[in-house]
Amino acid sequence: MASETAIPSEEPEPSGDLDRLFARLYEDLRVIARRYMAGERPNHPLQATALVHEAYMRLIGSGAKIENRAHFLRLAARTMRRILIDEARRGKGKGGAQYTHITLHDDAGFVFPKFDMIDFDRALDKLEQLDERQALVFELRFFIGLSVEEVAAELHVSARTIKTDTQIASAWLRRELS
């Protein structure tokens, strides 16, 4: 997390060493989980720590091969999002309250307004079908909290490209959700 924790180098991690990587990035995962949980109802059945642990258990069960730190964080963030979406769908299916709203911001203070997570998930999946890199840039910037420079290094493109992708993806998602 650019503004919240120091970033270890991007050296590849051994594929089977998920435990060591989880321990090393535990605080980064908690930051991501807190971002997700910030807009949830106070009595939500999951708290940030439980969300991190549930995501970890699902990742272990998936047999995913981890390429590096950014890949691990991306998989963990997506897994956390899926867990919360599954929970929201269960709540809505039971006539539960509409409590799946969160607000996202990036390291520069750009705010992506409050949205319904289920609708947003559908829109992000649709964006991924249209432009995979823009969807990935949005995830890395807003859900994981990487800076423009960190995303540029991860994707091997210029910082200007990342800024443009962020602007286009944000505008497209806002229009899709309105």
N, C-alpha and C positions, 0 to 999 in steps of 0.2 A: 504494500500500500504506500504509494508515493508520499502522502502527507502524514501517514500514521505510523509506519514502521520502516525500518531499513530493509532494503531489498537485497537478498543474497544473489550471488552471481547466477547466471543462467546455465550453469553446467548441467548436462543431462544426468538424470538420476537413473540408477539401475531399475529396470522394469519391475522387478519383484520386491523392491524395497519400499513399499507403500507405508509401512509402519514408521520408518525413520523419517520419510518425507512428511507424513502427517504430524509427527512430533515437532519437526523443525518449523512447520508452517501453521501450527495450531492457532497462534494469535491472529495471523492473517485470516484464517478461516472464521474465527470468532468475529472479526470486523465485518466480514462479508455477511455473516449470519445476523449481526445486529442491524445492518442496513436493511436486510429483508424484514426483520421482525419489528422495525421501528413503527410501522403503520398498522400492525396487527392489533387486535383487541387485547386488552390487558389480561384477560383470563384465557388466552389462547393455550391449547393443550401442549404446545411446544415453546420452549424458551431457546435463546440463542445457543447455549451450550448443548442442549439436547438435539437441536437441529444439526449442529456440527457432527455430533456423534452418530446420528441417524444417517447422515450423508456418508460418513466414513464407512459405516457398516454396509451400505448399499454399494459403495465403490469397491470394497473388498470382495463382495459377492459377485460383482460384475466381471472380475478378472481383467479389468482395463489395464493396458500397458501404458505406463506413464513415461512421456518423452522428456519433460523438464518441469521446472517450477510453474511456469505460466500454464502449461497444459494441465497440470494437476489442479491448479486454482480454477481454471475454466471448467474442468469436469466437476469439481466440488461445487462450484457456484451453480452450475446447471442442475446438479443433483439436489441441492437445497431448494432451488426454485421449483423443481418437480414435486418435492415433498410438500411444500406449502400449497402448491396448486392442487395436489391430490387431497390435502386436508380441506381446502376451500371448497372443492367440488363435493366432498362428503358433507360439509356443513350446509351448502346450498341445497343439496339433495334432500336434506332433512328439514328444510325450511329455516336453516340457520341464517344468522345475520350476514349482511354483506360487509365483511370485515377484511377483505383482501386488498386494501389500498396501501400503497407505499409511494414515497416520493424519493427520487434519485437525484444525486448531484455528482459532478465530477470534481477533479482536483483543482480546477480553475474556478469553482463556485457556480458553474452553469447548473441550473436546476431544471430537471425534467419533472413536470407537475405530477401531482397525485393521480393515480390511475388504478383501475381494477386489474389485479394481477392476472386473472384468467383471460380477460380480453387482451391484455398486454402480451401474454404468452402466445396467444393465437397470432397477434400482429407481428411479433418478433419471428415466429416460425415462418410467416408469410414473407417477411423481409429476407429471411435466410434463403428462401427459394428464389427470390429475385436477385439478391446480391449477398452472397455468403460473407464476403469480407466486411461489408458495412455492418451486418448483423454481429459479426465477431468483434469488430471495433467497438460497437455500442456495448456489448457485454463486458469486454475488457475494461472499458472506461467507466461505465456506470455501475455494473454489478461487482466487479472485482476491485475497481478503484485505481487502476494503473494510470499513470500520466501519459500524455501524448508521446513523450520520448520513449517511455517503456514499451508502449504498444508498437511504435514505429520500429524499435529494435527487435521486438518479438516477431513482427510480420515482415521485416526486411524491406520496409518502404520508408519514405520520407515523413518527417513530422507534419509537413504541409498536407500530405495525402491523408494522414490520420485526422487532422483537423477538418478537412473537407468531408471525409467519410462520416465523421461525427455529426457535422452539421446536416448533411443530406439524410443520414439515418434518423436523426432526431426529428427533422421536419417531416419525413415520410411517416414516422410512427405517430407523431401528433395528428397528422391529417387522417391517418388510418383509424385512430381512436376517437376522432371527433365525429 
